[in-house]
Amino acid sequence: MCGIAGGVWTDPRLGLNAAALRRMADALHHRGPDDEGYLLRTLPPTTSSPSVSVGLAHRRLSIIDLSGGHQPMSNEDDSIHLVFNGEIYNFRTLRGHLQSQGHQFRTQSDTEVLIHLYEQEGDRFLEYVNGMFALALWDERRRRLILARDRLGEKPLVYHHQAGRLVFASELKALLALPEMPREIDPASVDDYLVYQYVPHPRSIYRNIHKLPPAHMAILEGGELHVRPYWQPDFNGELSDREVAAAGEKLRDLLSDAVRIRLESEVPLGAFLSGGIDSTIVVGLMQRHSKSPVKTFSIGFPIAEYDETNYAKVAAQAFGTEHHEFRVEPDAVQILDRLVWHYDEPFADSSAIPTWYVSRETRHHVTVALTGDGGDELFAGYPRYWAMRIGQRFDALPSAVRSLLASPWWHALPRRRQKSFWSRLRRFAESLQLSPERRYLDWIAIFNLARRAELYSDHFLHSLDGHDPAAFLLENYARSSHREIITSTTLADLTTYLPCDLLVKVDIAAMAHSLETRPPFLDHRVVELAASLPIDAKLRGGKGKRILLESFADLIPPAIRRRGKMGFGVPLDHWFRGPLSQFTSDVLLDPRTLQRGWFRPEAVQRLLDEHRTGAWNHSHRIWALLFFELWQRRWIDHDAESFATVWKTSA
């Protein structure tokens, strides 16, 4: 795993010198502490093109071919240069095929396979790859740069394009290492963040910096940048009943092979083990492919409702793994400081905290860890999918009944604690008049439409100019428009929530500790099969993941099979009523914060008061606002001391 950065420019005034490239690479040191490499050259003008310069920078975390994988890597005649972050799991198969076509290799690395594959297949080279990656390939003969991300978006890539220059990097902080990089906040991105708890691609929090979407290539040639997909699975095709009957065995074979090829490593390797269905299956398959006990890692917290370690022990004992269990008392302020620096932009998924801790502890023992990410989206594991089924049945009722159930009298229901029966019923009823897709957004939003209207200042509302955060989700729903609504919802999550939230969370937290993570469920062969399954193969009797439970019954201990879904989180509600209460008020009600003009002061005060008194659990909303403000202080105000200063004042 690595960090990449660089650029291509035709305007000398926008050029990157050796010092600038090194600053970009230094900002990514945590992603690749083992090695660094640079390329900087200028090509003279020709009759058809101006002079063009290229700079590439690489930080390496050595996993495969420890001595021979130095980057940037070039082909034999020095006409193609590549910097690459990730792993190509089928590189040995591809290498054998390329050798049969006459290609000669100088290293044993998967990086060199990509170079020869591009020589052989041109722009279609990524269609043959099974892996996770972000890459930049410079084709000197054609004076073109190719940027690309893997199919599901496991590895990040951001870029800034202007007339005369394109610069790119694995993380925003590497672009911001360039002093001239603009830092203008995009109001639409703030709006999206307060809905989704992340900034969706292709936007970033900055107006003129973009994220390359998953499964896309960006080709810069002749001064023009073209962004296009190279992989678009058929989300509208569905298996027949006869094909479904054989799908369980096929799924078992594919997932087993996905695990097997992800065990390739020349450094110590293990797995995160939460004791949930997905990580248990992954570890069970790992152990069947391993000659020695698999190293497994789980993390626990002092509060029982956030502690899964007992289930992880059950799985570890069932497979005979070498299990490591860590118990930590989260240091909320210290972790906030580090998260704000590493995540680069506002990111309100609080499960980044336990992910951070388990990554830190795991890195003390291994360099690579397999994970169970993707199982919930692929196999309908979230309870909210069952709520979509209830909504589906409501939509099938006669219009008169629907009108009665969706009538305004539901607003008279009491506003009590967020997880109470009446509060859930009220929220469900209030969204019944919406389309199924917008209803789903209303359920998952941190701040739904009504709450945003209460929170946003007039100035902020005016700056949005009619922006609709739902557009991102609706666009992804449209990719499976011929499927029933629950399947469409799972596939929308697969292309929104998974790459923009879950995979960002794991990548940043793990790479902050120079730990590579590999999720076998996101092998594109597994994804394509899961996407073709009808919903009844996944969700039956109020429980999801039916095909996983049936196909891998021998790997799932009874206690884990029976357990309910448990989130991977920390006690935010307790923190904001206890140790972080004063700190949070001091930050969010600070004149410095309020003068930014994003939010109505009385709305922020109401959120804090309702949470503190226990009238409502606003913990995730408060976390989102707190992270946003502290992010502004670190990345916009350049106030590296703000955390310590505010905390000392509050304590």
ChimeraX attribute file (.defattr): number of C-alpha atoms within 10 A of each C-alpha:
attribute: neighborCount
match mode: 1-to-1
recipient: residues
	/A:1	24
	/A:2	30
	/A:3	34
	/A:4	32
	/A:5	31
	/A:6	28
	/A:7	25
	/A:8	28
	/A:9	23
	/A:10	22
	/A:11	14
	/A:12	12
	/A:13	9
	/A:14	17
	/A:15	20
	/A:16	22
	/A:17	12
	/A:18	14
	/A:19	9
	/A:20	19
	/A:21	25
	/A:22	23
	/A:23	18
	/A:24	29
	/A:25	30
	/A:26	21
	/A:27	21
	/A:28	27
	/A:29	23
	/A:30	22
	/A:31	29
	/A:32	25
	/A:33	17
	/A:34	15
	/A:35	15
	/A:36	21
	/A:37	18
	/A:38	19
	/A:39	18
	/A:40	16
	/A:41	11
	/A:42	13
	/A:43	13
	/A:44	9
	/A:45	11
	/A:46	9
	/A:47	5
	/A:48	6
	/A:49	12
	/A:50	14
	/A:51	14
	/A:52	24
	/A:53	20
	/A:54	25
	/A:55	22
	/A:56	31
	/A:57	29
	/A:58	34
	/A:59	32
	/A:60	27
	/A:61	25
	/A:62	21
	/A:63	22
	/A:64	18
	/A:65	15
	/A:66	16
	/A:67	10
	/A:68	13
	/A:69	20
	/A:70	19
	/A:71	23
	/A:72	22
	/A:73	22
	/A:74	18
	/A:75	16
	/A:76	12
	/A:77	6
	/A:78	11
	/A:79	13
	/A:80	23
	/A:81	20
	/A:82	25
	/A:83	29
	/A:84	29
	/A:85	26
	/A:86	24
	/A:87	25
	/A:88	21
	/A:89	20
	/A:90	17
	/A:91	22
	/A:92	14
	/A:93	10
	/A:94	20
	/A:95	22
	/A:96	12
	/A:97	13
	/A:98	18
	/A:99	13
	/A:100	10
	/A:101	10
	/A:102	8
	/A:103	16
	/A:104	13
	/A:105	15
	/A:106	10
	/A:107	14
	/A:108	17
	/A:109	22
	/A:110	21
	/A:111	26
	/A:112	22
	/A:113	25
	/A:114	23
	/A:115	20
	/A:116	23
	/A:117	21
	/A:118	16
	/A:119	16
	/A:120	14
	/A:121	12
	/A:122	11
	/A:123	14
	/A:124	12
	/A:125	16
	/A:126	22
	/A:127	12
	/A:128	13
	/A:129	21
	/A:130	20
	/A:131	24
	/A:132	23
	/A:133	24
	/A:134	27
	/A:135	25
	/A:136	27
	/A:137	23
	/A:138	23
	/A:139	19
	/A:140	15
	/A:141	9
	/A:142	11
	/A:143	20
	/A:144	20
	/A:145	22
	/A:146	19
	/A:147	22
	/A:148	27
	/A:149	29
	/A:150	25
	/A:151	28
	/A:152	25
	/A:153	24
	/A:154	26
	/A:155	26
	/A:156	29
	/A:157	27
	/A:158	24
	/A:159	23
	/A:160	20
	/A:161	18
	/A:162	12
	/A:163	11
	/A:164	16
	/A:165	22
	/A:166	21
	/A:167	25
	/A:168	26
	/A:169	30
	/A:170	28
	/A:171	26
	/A:172	27
	/A:173	20
	/A:174	27
	/A:175	27
	/A:176	18
	/A:177	17
	/A:178	15
	/A:179	9
	/A:180	9
	/A:181	13
	/A:182	14
	/A:183	15
	/A:184	12
	/A:185	15
	/A:186	17
	/A:187	20
	/A:188	23
	/A:189	23
	/A:190	22
	/A:191	22
	/A:192	23
	/A:193	26
	/A:194	23
	/A:195	24
	/A:196	25
	/A:197	26
	/A:198	25
	/A:199	24
	/A:200	23
	/A:201	18
	/A:202	14
	/A:203	19
	/A:204	26
	/A:205	25
	/A:206	19
	/A:207	16
	/A:208	17
	/A:209	23
	/A:210	20
	/A:211	22
	/A:212	25
	/A:213	27
	/A:214	26
	/A:215	18
	/A:216	21
	/A:217	24
	/A:218	19
	/A:219	20
	/A:220	20
	/A:221	14
	/A:222	14
	/A:223	20
	/A:224	11
	/A:225	16
	/A:226	11
	/A:227	15
	/A:228	14
	/A:229	14
	/A:230	18
	/A:231	16
	/A:232	10
	/A:233	13
	/A:234	12
	/A:235	22
	/A:236	16
	/A:237	14
	/A:238	18
	/A:239	15
	/A:240	11
	/A:241	12
	/A:242	8
	/A:243	11
	/A:244	17
	/A:245	12
	/A:246	10
	/A:247	20
	/A:248	18
	/A:249	14
	/A:250	15
	/A:251	20
	/A:252	17
	/A:253	12
	/A:254	20
	/A:255	20
	/A:256	20
	/A:257	16
	/A:258	23
	/A:259	24
	/A:260	18
	/A:261	17
	/A:262	23
	/A:263	18
	/A:264	16
	/A:265	16
	/A:266	13
	/A:267	12
	/A:268	13
	/A:269	24
	/A:270	26
	/A:271	26
	/A:272	26
	/A:273	32
	/A:274	27
	/A:275	27
	/A:276	21
	/A:277	26
	/A:278	24
	/A:279	24
	/A:280	29
	/A:281	25
	/A:282	25
	/A:283	28
	/A:284	25
	/A:285	21
	/A:286	24
	/A:287	19
	/A:288	14
	/A:289	16
	/A:290	12
	/A:291	8
	/A:292	11
	/A:293	16
	/A:294	22
	/A:295	24
	/A:296	26
	/A:297	26
	/A:298	28
	/A:299	24
	/A:300	21
	/A:301	19
	/A:302	13
	/A:303	10
	/A:304	9
	/A:305	12
	/A:306	17
	/A:307	21
	/A:308	20
	/A:309	21
	/A:310	14
	/A:311	20
	/A:312	27
	/A:313	21
	/A:314	18
	/A:315	29
	/A:316	26
	/A:317	13
	/A:318	14
	/A:319	20
	/A:320	15
	/A:321	21
	/A:322	14
	/A:323	20
	/A:324	18
	/A:325	17
	/A:326	14
	/A:327	15
	/A:328	12
	/A:329	10
	/A:330	15
	/A:331	9
	/A:332	14
	/A:333	15
	/A:334	11
	/A:335	15
	/A:336	18
	/A:337	19
	/A:338	13
	/A:339	23
	/A:340	21
	/A:341	16
	/A:342	17
	/A:343	20
	/A:344	19
	/A:345	23
	/A:346	26
	/A:347	25
	/A:348	25
	/A:349	18
	/A:350	22
	/A:351	15
	/A:352	25
	/A:353	21
	/A:354	21
	/A:355	20
	/A:356	23
	/A:357	22
	/A:358	22
	/A:359	30
	/A:360	18
	/A:361	18
	/A:362	28
	/A:363	20
	/A:364	10
	/A:365	15
	/A:366	18
	/A:367	24
	/A:368	26
	/A:369	25
	/A:370	23
	/A:371	22
	/A:372	23
	/A:373	21
	/A:374	23
	/A:375	22
	/A:376	20
	/A:377	24
	/A:378	24
	/A:379	24
	/A:380	26
	/A:381	22
	/A:382	18
	/A:383	14
	/A:384	16
	/A:385	22
	/A:386	19
	/A:387	16
	/A:388	20
	/A:389	16
	/A:390	12
	/A:391	21
	/A:392	15
	/A:393	10
	/A:394	16
	/A:395	16
	/A:396	10
	/A:397	11
	/A:398	9
	/A:399	11
	/A:400	8
	/A:401	13
	/A:402	15
	/A:403	13
	/A:404	11
	/A:405	16
	/A:406	18
	/A:407	14
	/A:408	11
	/A:409	11
	/A:410	16
	/A:411	13
	/A:412	8
	/A:413	12
	/A:414	10
	/A:415	15
	/A:416	15
	/A:417	17
	/A:418	15
	/A:419	11
	/A:420	12
	/A:421	10
	/A:422	15
	/A:423	17
	/A:424	16
	/A:425	13
	/A:426	17
	/A:427	17
	/A:428	19
	/A:429	18
	/A:430	19
	/A:431	18
	/A:432	19
	/A:433	15
	/A:434	13
	/A:435	12
	/A:436	18
	/A:437	19
	/A:438	17
	/A:439	18
	/A:440	20
	/A:441	21
	/A:442	21
	/A:443	17
	/A:444	14
	/A:445	18
	/A:446	22
	/A:447	24
	/A:448	15
	/A:449	15
	/A:450	9
	/A:451	13
	/A:452	17
	/A:453	15
	/A:454	14
	/A:455	21
	/A:456	19
	/A:457	17
	/A:458	13
	/A:459	11
	/A:460	19
	/A:461	19
	/A:462	12
	/A:463	13
	/A:464	15
	/A:465	10
	/A:466	9
	/A:467	15
	/A:468	12
	/A:469	20
	/A:470	15
	/A:471	12
	/A:472	15
	/A:473	21
	/A:474	14
	/A:475	13
	/A:476	18
	/A:477	24
	/A:478	16
	/A:479	18
	/A:480	21
	/A:481	14
	/A:482	14
	/A:483	20
	/A:484	14
	/A:485	20
	/A:486	23
	/A:487	30
	/A:488	23
	/A:489	23
	/A:490	25
	/A:491	27
	/A:492	24
	/A:493	21
	/A:494	22
	/A:495	20
	/A:496	22
	/A:497	20
	/A:498	21
	/A:499	23
	/A:500	25
	/A:501	20
	/A:502	18
	/A:503	21
	/A:504	21
	/A:505	22
	/A:506	23
	/A:507	23
	/A:508	25
	/A:509	25
	/A:510	27
	/A:511	25
	/A:512	22
	/A:513	21
	/A:514	25
	/A:515	26
	/A:516	25
	/A:517	26
	/A:518	24
	/A:519	22
	/A:520	28
	/A:521	25
	/A:522	24
	/A:523	23
	/A:524	20
	/A:525	14
	/A:526	20
	/A:527	24
	/A:528	15
	/A:529	16
	/A:530	26
	/A:531	25
	/A:532	20
	/A:533	23
	/A:534	19
	/A:535	23
	/A:536	13
	/A:537	21
	/A:538	20
	/A:539	21
	/A:540	14
	/A:541	8
	/A:542	10
	/A:543	16
	/A:544	23
	/A:545	23
	/A:546	18
	/A:547	23
	/A:548	20
	/A:549	18
	/A:550	13
	/A:551	15
	/A:552	18
	/A:553	13
	/A:554	11
	/A:555	19
	/A:556	23
	/A:557	18
	/A:558	11
	/A:559	11
	/A:560	16
	/A:561	14
	/A:562	10
	/A:563	12
	/A:564	10
	/A:565	13
	/A:566	14
	/A:567	13
	/A:568	15
	/A:569	17
	/A:570	21
	/A:571	15
	/A:572	18
	/A:573	20
	/A:574	15
	/A:575	14
	/A:576	23
	/A:577	19
	/A:578	12
	/A:579	13
	/A:580	19
	/A:581	17
	/A:582	16
	/A:583	20
	/A:584	22
	/A:585	18
	/A:586	16
	/A:587	21
	/A:588	21
	/A:589	16
	/A:590	13
	/A:591	11
	/A:592	12
	/A:593	19
	/A:594	16
	/A:595	11
	/A:596	11
	/A:597	14
	/A:598	17
	/A:599	22
	/A:600	16
	/A:601	19
	/A:602	12
	/A:603	17
	/A:604	20
	/A:605	14
	/A:606	12
	/A:607	18
	/A:608	25
	/A:609	16
	/A:610	14
	/A:611	21
	/A:612	19
	/A:613	10
	/A:614	15
	/A:615	14
	/A:616	20
	/A:617	23
	/A:618	22
	/A:619	21
	/A:620	18
	/A:621	20
	/A:622	23
	/A:623	20
	/A:624	22
	/A:625	20
	/A:626	21
	/A:627	22
	/A:628	20
	/A:629	20
	/A:630	24
	/A:631	24
	/A:632	19
	/A:633	19
	/A:634	18
	/A:635	17
	/A:636	13
	/A:637	11
	/A:638	11
	/A:639	13
	/A:640	14
	/A:641	11
	/A:642	16
	/A:643	18
	/A:644	13
	/A:645	10
	/A:646	16
	/A:647	16
	/A:648	10
	/A:649	10
	/A:650	15
	/A:651	9
